Amino acid sequence: MIKEFCAENFNNVPVAIANGANRIELCDDLSVGGITPKDDVIKLAVQHAHQFDVKVMTMIRLSAGNFIYDDAEIRRMRSTIIKAKRFGADGIVVGCLTTDNWIDEKAMIQLIAAAGEIQITFHMAFDLIPLERQFEAVDWLAAQGVTRILTHGGAMNKPIEAHYEWLKTLINYADQRIVILPGGGINYQNVDEVVKKLMISEVHGTKIVKLN
């Protein structure tokens, strides 16, 4: 079971790992859904996590707001990916959309190329894609070699339990071509139930393990 702890900066990374987190999603400013952490935070988190054979996935998102980026922003994101790789990050967490809430294929192809051999998670921007196109999105991301999709399975104002059926549908459709990683409202108290209901081996959350 992979319990991916969503860390805002480095502060809780050591205790999260000590308490059972075995992958870290590293970001900054969770109040806006997470943005790219500072260079020294990436270095410190990677250095610590790798002592325990724990992978670090680094958020690639320059600022708060939507997930629509122009060419200049994509170039900056590519540079950030290259830098994160240099610091030892095991993967990136990223998502680019068009104005009609489809995957920005041109942008994603550039960022996937910059990532190269490291893992790629398409983040919860996925949940903005209309349900009727999410199968198509799974197909496209899997074909590009993306490792996993982080999704709540529906509106964030509803608990994860309300989205079990759609999450099961996505997991079955993905058919091991790409990992569907449920997140949002999963914590150390309900994680066992979520795992049992969805029959999954990876979960994500800011409270996926108990910190104190």
C-alpha positions, -999 to 999 in steps of 0.1 A, spaced: 0 0 0 14 34 -10 3 62 12 12 94 -5 14 123 19 7 157 5 32 180 22 31 217 23 68 225 25 92 203 45 79 207 80 58 175 83 78 153 59 99 136 86 70 128 109 48 117 80 75 93 68 81 80 104 43 74 107 39 54 75 39 77 45 59 60 18 56 86 -10 56 124 -7 38 149 -29 57 181 -22 42 215 -28 37 249 -12 6 269 -3 -21 242 0 -47 270 5 -47 275 -33 -44 238 -41 -6 237 -41 22 254 -61 58 246 -68 79 245 -36 111 265 -33 144 251 -44 158 245 -9 126 227 1 129 203 -28 165 196 -20 158 191 17 128 169 12 145 147 -14 176 143 8 155 133 38 130 110 20 157 91 1 173 80 33 141 60 38 136 49 2 106 72 -1 100 89 -34 92 126 -38 68 139 -64 72 177 -69 43 200 -78 49 219 -110 25 249 -108 38 284 -109 10 302 -92 -26 300 -79 -55 303 -104 -66 281 -132 -47 254 -152 -45 274 -184 -9 284 -194 6 304 -222 38 296 -240 60 316 -217 46 299 -186 51 265 -202 87 273 -209 91 283 -172 74 250 -161 98 231 -183 128 248 -167 113 240 -132 109 204 -141 145 202 -153 156 218 -120 135 195 -99 151 165 -116 185 180 -109 176 182 -72 167 145 -73 129 146 -75 115 112 -84 85 127 -103 64 157 -110 28 165 -104 13 187 -132 -18 194 -152 -26 218 -181 -60 224 -195 -75 244 -224 -102 270 -220 -129 243 -227 -115 221 -199 -97 195 -221 -61 185 -217 -38 210 -233 -21 183 -253 6 206 -268 16 219 -234 15 184 -217 37 169 -245 64 195 -238 63 189 -201 62 151 -204 93 154 -226 110 175 -200 102 150 -173 119 122 -193 123 91 -173 108 103 -140 72 96 -129 44 120 -139 11 125 -120 -17 144 -137 -32 163 -108 -68 172 -99 -71 194 -129 -85 161 -142 -117 167 -122 -125 198 -143 -126 176 -174 -163 168 -182 -173 133 -171 -182 124 -207 -146 130 -218 -128 115 -188 -124 81 -205 -108 98 -235 -85 117 -211 -75 84 -194 -67 70 -229 -46 101 -239 -26 103 -207 -19 66 -206 -7 67 -242 17 95 -233 33 74 -206 18 94 -177 22 73 -145 -10 82 -126 -41 105 -124 -49 121 -91 -87 125 -88 -114 130 -62 -138 114 -87 -161 144 -87 -169 177 -70 -147 185 -40 -177 197 -20 -188 161 -17 -170 135 4 -149 108 -13 -175 82 -4 -200 100 -27 -177 93 -57 -169 56 -51 -189 44 -81 -173 68 -106 -139 61 -91 -145 24 -95 -156 30 -131 -124 50 -139 -102 23 -122 -118 -4 -142 -115 15 -174 -79 24 -168 -73 -14 -165 -37 -10 -152 -26 11 -181 -23 41 -157 -29 44 -120 -60 61 -107 -50 77 -75 -79 88 -53 -74 119 -31 -93 146 -14 -109 137 20 -90 105 25 -73 104 59 -58 80 84 -93 73 98 -111 63 66 -82 51 45 -87 14 52 -124 16 41 -115 36 9 -89 10 0 -113 -19 6 -142 -3 -13 -121 7 -43 -96 -22 -42 -66 1 -48 -30 1 -38 -23 39 -38 -40 66 -18 -33 104 -14 -40 130 13 -27 157 36 -38 135 66 -32 101 51 -11 93 82 -15 105 117 11 133 124 9 134 162 
